[in-house]
Every structure is written in structure tokens, then in C-alpha cells.
Amino acid sequence: MDYFSTRLDKIVVLLALSLAMSGLYCSGKVKTDGPKPVDDPGAQFSQRAPLGFVLEDDLDATNKERVIWRYFDSDKDGKVTLVLKLTNSNVNGRFSVLNSRQQTLETVPMRIGTAVYTLVVNLRSGEKYYLKMHAKSGKTRFFIKPEFKEKVIAKPKGPCGGRCSSTQACISGVCKRPTKAMVTADCPNGCVKGSFCVAGKCWRECFGDCGSGSWCNPQTNSCDEDPCKGKHCPKGQRCNRLRGGICVKRGKVRDDGPKVCEPPCGPGRSCFMGKCYTPPEILRIKAKLAEKKCKKKCRKGFVCHAGKCVKKGNVPVTLTGSRVSSKVVSTVPLGSGTIMVLSRGSEHGVKVGARCVIKGVKASCKVIEVFPFRCKAKTSASSSDVNPGDRVTIAK
């Protein structure tokens, strides 16, 4: 008898457990691992509040309208600003925003005397968000407008996508440490002494980090140990750092970087002393180098050319680019110079201000007036040095 009663008790317990579990499943109250969804009937059956439109309703703590629910959503990530305006500020309660998992994202208490409330919430696309307006006392009509602002994903800057560090320049889509071999001419205002232009930005030599006993290597733009420190060269020689500190003849080998430009220079630019320049820039640099070759400083009104001091107006001009050939038609003396009428004009591409070169004459020459088939040019050469029929080349 005891055996059967014990057996029966176990069966009853199992049946009771089965019924209890089935009841829980049927009622939908099985506890899950995650948070519950918003299960308030007012939330489940709430109306949608379209983004960008004004929503109007009554909030009354004395009847069933004491809690108002609305929901909103978006198909894009972004931010929503919710501005709640009450026609009657004599209301006490709470204004909240919840997500679909019953988590309160933002909330603000409604206090008597305040008629405007603002909440800002970040939205994720495809998810529902609920507005809850709960009045504990008072009665009012309210207006609310959800303003949506789409999340802007910053686009990568430049071909390198903003990946380059503060000590790297973007060269052909690759981040590289800038060196003098990469010099470009796209810095709008140029660069000050001790810096150079690469990819539209001025870079300080070695970023200004080199200390005592080191030097800035122009090939790598990094601080290296100075191979010439404490070294003394014989008279007429100098220590060359780029060659590891050996003594070389003065003026023959420079320390200003490689002779080949890497990357190669673009159209209209040439490699000169390891850097890319336009033809006029190269002429100016060569003129400065020539200035250094004169043993003594030239007096006022003279410049150094080919190792000699000559009058400024007598330095021959080297033309670059396209040119037009012409002849001297007539000459008129003007002080120490001469006005020439040349056989080419605007129909041949000649313009006012164009430079010109007189064959066999070392003097300045510039076009001052242009006609369809003739032009006037002023030269520092005397009238005895220029004769009708002489050849004159004009830069276009």
C-alpha cells in the first residue's frame, strides 16, 4: 500500500508541474534572458508619431488620459529632438522616451510653471521608440514635434582617407615621411626658411627636433648623427655629410640633397639640385648662384653675372616657352637706351610686357606697345648697338 501511495504522489507532482508550465507558456509569461518588451497596453496600441510633424493631444491627470503613449521610428540612424509644449503649465508629471526593450533612454520631470520641455535621443534604424507623457496632476493640451537629423558619416579626407599621421604626407595615396626629394610647389603662400612644401603643406626640416651633435638629413628628413662633428678638412676643402663625412673640394659637392627628384617632376617642371621647379624659378636660382661667384659684392646698380659685375640693364635674358622671331624695322634713341620698332605684332601672338632678346647684344629688352603687325620695344642697348635688320626674339 505504501509503495502505491508513494508512486501516486510522484505522479500527481509531475502532473501539477506539467500543468503549471503549460499555463505559463500559454499566458506568455515565461521569463526570458533579455529585458521585457514594453508591455503596457497603451504603448502596444499607441499611434505612430511621424518625424517632422506636429502631434497634438490632451493630457489629463483626472481621467484615463493621465498617460499618453506614442511611438516613432526611422529607417536611418540619426538623432531626434523632441520639444513638448503645454498650453497650461499647471501640470506635474514626467516626460520620457523608452526603447522597445522597456529601457528608459531619456526622461525629464514636468513641473508646475514650466510649459516647454526638450529631449534629445539617438536613433537606430529599424527600431521602435516610445514617448510616454505621464500627468500626476493638472490638465493641459500639448503639442510635440519630433525633429530628425540623419547621422552624417564623415568621408575620408583626400586619397589617403585621413590615415596619415602628423609627420606624414599623402603622396599618390600613400602616407610617407616628407623629404626634400618630394618637394612640390602647391603651397599657396610658399614656405618660410627652414621648411619646404610637400603635398600642399609646409613641413619644418626634421620637424625642428634635431639637437646638438646631430644634423637634418635632407634625403630622409630625419635627425642623424653629424659625421662632420669635430672633423677638420685641409684648406680649400669641406666636410660633406651626405658622403659620410669625407672632405671634398669646396663648391663641387653640395649637401642640399639628391640630384634626382623622386617622385619625378610633373608637366612644366624640371628637376634642379634635387627639387622640382618651373623654368623661371630655375633661372632665378641660377642668378642667385651666379651672384655668389663674384669675389666682391657688386656696387649699387650692378649685378654679378658670369663672375663679373655688370649693369642691371645689360644682363642678357634667357627666354623660356614659345617664342616668335622678328626683325628691327627702325630705331629711335632714348637717353642711354633705344626704342625699336619690330616686325611682329598682336597677330603673331606678341603682347605688351613680353621679354625679348637682341641677337649678339647683351642688354635688356621689353615690349611696350603692340599693333596688329608691328610692336615697339625698349632696350637698354644704345642706338649704335642696334641696327635695322637685326634679329630680335620675342617671348609669347
Protein Blocks (a to p, Z undefined) as FASTA:
>chain_A
ZZmmmmmmmmmmmmmmmmmmmmmmmnopaccfbdcddfbfklmmpccddehiacdddddf
kbmklpccdddddfbdcddddddddfblcbccddddddfkopafbdcdddehiabdcddd
dddehiacddddddfbdcdddddddddddddddddehjklomacfkbcceehiacdddfk
lpcckbfnlpaehiaceehiacdehhlpacehiacdfklopacddfkgoiacdehiacdf
knoopacdehkaccebcfbdcddddehiaceehiacdfklmmmmmmmmmmmmpmbdcdeh
iaceehiacdfklpccddehjddddddfbdcdehjbccdddfbdfknopaehiacddehi
acddddfbdcfkbccdddfbdfklpcghiacdddZZ
